[in-house]
Amino acid sequence: MTKEQLKQRLELNSAMTQIAADYLRENACAIEREMVESLCHSCGLSETDAVYTLFCIIAGLELDENPLHHRLADQYFKPGFRCLSAAEYEADAYLRNIHFPDTAQGAWTVRWERYQPFEILIYDDYRVDETGAECPQLGYFNTEYRYPCVYENGVEWMSVIPSEINTMRPLLKQAQGRVLVCGLGLGYFAYHLSRKDNVEQIIVVEKEAAVIQWFTQWILPQWEQPEKLKIIHDDAFAAVDRLKPGEVDTIFVDLWHNAADGAPLVQAMRTREPRLPGTRFLYWLETSVNSVLRWNQVMKEYADQ
């Protein structure tokens, strides 16, 4: 792929991502059950095809009148578009075994939020096809789905939603041995590590003392194997810089809320990889972060011309 072709692909990726983002911001709950049932009955569509068609129409994609819109929608949105199983996510060990306090604790409050039936959501990181198209993974539940959300001083801080679960599952499979986790959050990743037989020790680095206090008071006592966990109150980069080669087998880095925030942090952490050749580095949302880095590099090269 030439530099110009790469630029065109990245611009198209950005445009299609923006279509999805605009829909989620303005129309996430626009599809109602009656609309889906009507389209199924009148056009003989399956439920998922009906929801997909309604999504495209509301997003402004003219599937019948505009061949380009039809082709792009089929390439970017249709392959990953699906009905999600509430039972599958509710069976997650963390959600099944960890119970959150139902009253405010200092600055912290837990509320159970919900996805409405047929509300469109992102359930995983991009999938990149053979042409370089970065395809948003969009889906819906056909029943109400509730999930825990933690607020700090009234501002959403962390939640356990399908995208969090799905983006961490493949990384959990790769982690083994002695694992350093950069960023505590709600302890979702660390909890699942503790249940793995091939994980000997989990060292979590967290710079916010309030997060550590809340976690150790409310979440850690519910772990089946808390003895595997050690929490360090420190900066993640400083902790990694102190590591000796071979001291840990895996490092998982999750210090950002989105790919744009994560791009400079991933760049900074990758400069530390050569010093620890026997350690596997895993980055949350790495596909999305790499997309941001590619875009930034192309734009820099064009600006330098």
N, C-alpha and C positions, 0 to 999 in steps of 0.2 A: 504494500500500500504506500503510495507516494505521500509526501507531506501534505499536499493539497487535498488528496483523497481522505487522509486522516482528519484534516480540519473539517471537511464536509461531513464526515461521519460523526465527529464530535458535536458539530452544530446540530445535526439531526437528532442525536441522542439527547442533547440539551433541550431541544424543542419538544420532543415527545415526553421527556421527564416533566417539563413545565405543564404540558396538557394534563398529565396525571396529578401534578401538585395543585393546579388550579381547581380541578374537580374535587379533590379531597378537601380543599379549603372552603369551597363555596357550595358544593353539592353532594357531599359524602352521603347524606341521608335522603337524597332526592328520590330514590327508587322505593316504591311501596309494594307490598304483596299483591294488591289488586292489579297493579300495572303488569307485574310478572305473569300472573295467572291469565290476564287478558291476552297477552302476547303469546303465551303458550297455546291457548285455545284457538286463537284466530290464525296463527301461522304454523302451528304444529311444532313449535320449538321445544327443546328441553329447557328445564329451569335455568341451567347455567348459560345456555345460548341466549335465552331471553334476557337475563340480567346483563350479559355482555353487550347485547344489542342496545339495551336501554342506556348502559354506561356510555357507549360510543355516541349515541344520539345526544345525550345531555352534555357530553364533553365537546360537542360541536363537530364531530367527525361525520361527514356525509358519505356513508358506506355505499349507498346506491348510486348517487349522482357523481361522486368524485372517485375515480379509480385509484388515484394516489392515496387518498385517505384510506380507502379499503385495503390497499397493499400495506401501508404503514401500520394500520391497526392490527392487521393479521400478523405482521412481523413482530411488532413491539408488545402488544397487549394480549392477544388471543392465546399464545402458547402457555402462558403461566396463569391465565384467568381460571379460577376454580371456586367451587363451594367448599368451605372449610368445615371440618368436623369439630363441633364444640366438645364432644366426648373425648376426642384425641388430646386436646389441650388440657382439659380438666383432669385427665389421667396423668399429667406430668407430675413426677414425684415431689417436686418443690411445692406446687400448688396443692397437692393432695396432703402433704405432711406439715407444711408450715402455715401457721395461723397467726394473723396479724391482730394487734390490739384494736379494739373497736371504739376506743376513746382517744382523745388527743393526749399526747405525751410531750409536754413542753412545746417546742416549735413544730412537732411532727404530728400529722394527722393521716390516718389511712381511710380512704373511701373506696368503695366498690363501684367502679365505673362500668359502662356497658357499651357494647356495640349493638345497634338495633338490627333487626332482621333486614338483610339486603343492603346494609351500609357497606360501602366499598372501603377497603383498607389495604395497606401494604403489609404483606405477611412474611416477606423475606427480602434478602438483598437482591440486587440486579442479577439476572442471568445474561451472560454475554454469548451471543451466537457466533457462527463461523464468519460472519461479515463484520463483526465488531459492534453490532447493535446491542446496546445495553437495555435489556427488557425489564421494565418494572413488573414485579410480581404482585398482582392485584387479585383480591378475592373478597369473599363475603360469607357470613353465616346466614342460614335461613331461619335461625331461631335467635333469640336474644343471647348474647354471650357476655358474662360479667368477668371482670378482672380487677385485681388489687392495684391501687395507685396511691403512692405515698406523696404527701404534700409537706413542704417546709415553709412555714409562715404563709400558708395559703397558695404557694406556687408549686406546680407539679414538679416533682424531683425525679421520680423513678416509678416505672410500672412494669408488670410482667404481662406482656402482650405477645401475640403470635410472632411478630417480627423479632422481638427479643429472643424468644425461644428458638425460632428457626435459624437465626443467624449465629447462635451459639452452639447448636447441636453438632455440626461438623467439627468445630474446634474442640469440643469436649472429647470427641472420639480420638483426636490427635494427641491430646495432652496425656503425659504419663510421667512416672517417676516423681522427682521433686519438682513441684510446680510453683513458680512465682506468679502471682496475680497482681497486676497493677490496676488498682481501683476496686473498691469493695462493693459499691452499690447496695443492692438488697441481698447480696451474697448468693445470687442464683447460680452463677458459674462455679463458685467455690463449693456450694452445697453438692452439686452434681459431681464435682471432682471427688468429694469425700466419699461418695458411694462407689467409686471405681476401685477395683482390686489392684490395678496396676499403678495407682497413685499412692506414693508413700507419705508424702508431706505436702501441705499447702501453706505457702507463705503469702499473705495478702499485705500489700503496701497501700495505705490510705492516708492522705494528708489532712483530712478533716476529722478532728477529734470528735465532733458531735455525731458524725456518721458512725464512727467506731462505737461510741457509747450506746447509741440507739440500737445498733445491730447486736452488740453483746448482751444487752438487756432483754431484747424481745425476740430475736431470731436465733441466735446461737444456742440457747438452752433447748431448742427443739431438735437440734441435729442428733442423728443417731451416733455419729462418730466425731464429736467435737475435738477429740484429742489429736486428730490429724491437722488441725488448723493452728496457725500462728499468725497474729496480726501485728504489723509494724506501723507505728505512726510516723510517717516520713514521706518525702517526695519520691515518686516512683523512679525518676531519672537518677536521683542520687543513690537510691537503693541498687539499681542496676549497675551503676558505675562502681559500686563497692564489691560486686560479685567477682569471685575468682573463677577462672575457666573450670568447668566441670562441677561447679557448686550446685547448680540446678539443671534439670533436664529440659524444662519447658518454661517459657515466659509468655503469659497471656496479657495483652495490653488492651485496656478498655478505659480510656480517660476522656472520652468525648461523647457529645450527644448526637452528633451527625457527622457526615463525611467531610464537610467543609471545615468543621472544627478540628477534625482528626488529621487532616492532611499534613499540616506542619509538625504535628506531634509524631506521626508515623515516620516522616522524614528524619526527625531528630533521633528516634529510637533505632532506625535502621543503621545509622552511623555507628551504633554500638554493637551491632551483630558480629563484625569481624573479630572483635576481642573475645567473643564467647563462641568459638567454632563448634563446640559440641552441644550447644543449646538450641532448641527449636523455638523460634519466635512466632507467635500467633497474634494476629491483629483483628479486633472486631471491626466488621464492615469493610474488610480489606478491598473487596471488589469496588465498592463505591468510592473509597478513598483513592484507589488507583485511578479511577475515572477523573476525579478532581485533579490529581497530580498531572495526568496526561493533558487535560485541558489547560492547566496553568502553564505547562511547558510549551505547548503549541502557541498559546497567546504570547508568551515571552519571546519565542523565536520570531514571530511576526512583528512584534514591537521593536525588535532589535534590527530588523531589516531596513 
